[in-house]
């Protein structure tokens, strides 16, 4: 049984889902229901022991305080759109110590955690959800290695980053993290 066929069937027959369906995430706004199909896909993959080989077409990125302070927002967004990414959501904001700590909670036990939280709350950032086929892998190639000294020529980090700590941009490393990170910054009605 192919997962994409199941998902397509479920998309075309939404009436099969009851409002209390465990993986149905809906937001009622002006009588419109938004359904989280990735949760449904995950559910059916687990239920029928199906491996989903298709990666999603969305990723999350954040232009970090160093790149914002150095005036690189426009250049980085230009590089992103020229690489074929569509901007689904965009937000200029500043993280507090608390929100930066929540975002990077996965690193809480690491020795660099406090410095990371301090750096990420030191100035404004730009958060974005991007869309393109093979988004995660293509974006990771576009931004380059974490250490800008090792980043390939022409990558965002090679052009705009100063150090391994102040490396200009964050990019999700998996479909799951892209979804979690995007949800951290954006509500459903902030995505276009």
C-alpha positions in Angstrom: 0.0 0.0 0.0 1.5 3.3 -1.1 1.4 6.2 1.4 0.8 8.9 -1.2 -2.2 7.0 -2.5 -3.6 6.8 1.1 -2.9 10.5 1.7 -4.5 11.5 -1.6 -7.6 9.4 -0.7 -7.8 11.0 2.7 -7.5 14.5 1.2 -10.4 13.8 -1.2 -12.6 12.3 1.5 -12.1 14.5 4.5 -15.6 13.6 5.7 -14.2 10.3 6.8 -12.4 12.1 9.7 -14.4 12.9 12.8 -13.5 16.1 14.7 -12.0 14.0 17.5 -9.7 12.1 15.2 -6.5 11.9 17.2 -4.1 13.2 14.5 -6.4 15.8 12.9 -5.2 19.2 13.8 -7.8 21.8 12.8 -8.2 25.5 13.2 -11.7 26.8 12.6 -11.5 30.2 11.1 -14.3 31.6 9.1 -15.7 28.1 8.7 -12.5 26.9 7.0 -10.8 23.7 8.3 -7.0 23.4 7.9 -5.8 19.8 8.2 -2.2 18.8 9.2 -1.6 16.2 6.5 1.9 15.5 7.7 0.5 14.1 10.9 -2.0 12.0 9.0 0.9 10.7 6.8 3.0 9.9 9.9 0.0 8.1 11.4 -0.6 5.9 8.4 3.1 5.2 7.9 3.3 3.9 11.5 -0.1 2.0 11.3 0.8 0.1 8.1 4.5 0.0 8.7 5.2 1.9 5.5 8.5 3.8 5.0 7.9 7.1 3.5 10.7 7.8 1.0 9.5 11.2 -0.1 10.9 14.1 1.8 8.8 17.1 2.4 9.2 20.3 0.4 9.5 22.7 3.3 12.3 23.8 5.6 12.8 26.4 8.3 15.6 29.0 8.5 16.6 31.8 10.7 18.9 34.6 9.8 20.9 35.0 13.0 21.7 38.2 15.0 25.2 38.5 13.5 24.0 38.6 9.9 21.1 40.9 10.8 23.5 43.4 12.6 25.9 43.3 9.6 23.1 44.3 7.2 22.9 40.9 5.3 19.1 40.3 5.5 18.4 41.4 2.0 21.4 39.6 0.5 20.6 36.4 2.2 16.9 36.5 1.2 18.0 37.2 -2.3 20.3 34.2 -2.3 17.5 32.0 -1.0 14.9 33.1 -3.6 17.5 32.9 -6.4 18.1 29.3 -5.4 14.4 28.6 -6.1 12.9 28.7 -2.7 9.5 30.2 -2.1 9.0 32.1 1.1 5.9 30.7 2.9 6.3 32.7 6.1 8.6 35.5 7.2 9.0 37.2 10.6 11.4 39.9 11.9 11.6 39.5 15.7 13.9 39.3 18.7 14.2 36.3 20.9 14.3 36.6 24.7 16.6 34.5 26.7 13.5 32.4 27.6 12.4 31.9 24.0 15.9 31.2 22.7 16.3 28.7 25.5 13.1 27.0 24.5 14.0 26.9 20.8 17.4 25.4 21.6 16.3 23.2 24.4 17.6 20.1 22.6 21.1 21.4 23.3 20.4 22.2 27.0 23.0 19.7 28.3 25.7 20.8 25.9 28.5 23.0 27.1 27.8 25.7 24.5 24.1 26.0 25.4 24.3 29.2 27.6 26.5 31.0 25.0 24.1 30.0 22.2 21.1 31.3 24.1 22.9 34.5 24.9 24.0 35.0 21.3 20.6 34.2 19.8 18.9 36.7 22.1 21.5 39.4 21.5 19.7 41.0 18.6 16.8 40.6 16.1 16.5 37.6 13.9 14.5 36.8 10.8 12.6 33.5 10.9 11.2 31.9 7.7 9.5 28.8 6.3 10.7 28.0 2.8 9.3 25.8 0.2 11.0 23.9 -2.7 11.3 20.3 -3.8 13.9 18.5 -1.7 13.9 21.6 0.6 16.0 20.3 3.5 18.9 18.9 1.5 19.0 21.8 -1.0 18.9 24.4 1.7 21.7 22.7 3.7 23.8 22.8 0.5 22.9 26.5 0.0 24.0 27.6 3.5 27.2 25.5 3.6 29.1 23.9 6.5 28.5 25.2 10.1 32.1 26.5 10.2 32.3 29.2 7.5 36.0 28.4 7.0 34.9 25.0 5.7 31.9 26.2 3.7 32.0 25.8 0.0 32.5 28.9 -2.2 29.3 30.8 -2.8 27.4 29.4 0.1 25.6 31.7 2.5 27.9 31.0 5.4 31.0 31.4 3.3 29.8 34.8 2.1 28.2 36.2 5.3 29.4 34.3 8.4 32.3 35.4 10.6 32.8 32.3 12.8 31.5 28.9 13.8 29.5 30.6 16.5 28.3 33.6 14.4 27.5 31.6 11.3 24.8 33.8 9.8 21.9 31.3 9.4 20.2 28.4 10.9 18.8 25.6 8.7 16.7 22.6 9.8 18.5 19.3 9.5 15.4 17.1 9.1 11.7 17.2 8.0 10.7 16.6 11.6 12.8 19.5 12.9 11.6 21.8 10.1 8.1 21.2 11.2 8.8 21.7 14.9 10.9 24.8 14.3 8.4 26.3 11.9 5.6 25.7 14.4 7.7 27.4 17.1 7.6 30.7 15.2 4.5 30.6 13.0 0.8 30.0 13.4 -1.2 28.5 10.6 -2.6 31.9 9.6 0.9 33.3 9.3 1.8 31.0 6.4 1.0 31.8 2.8 
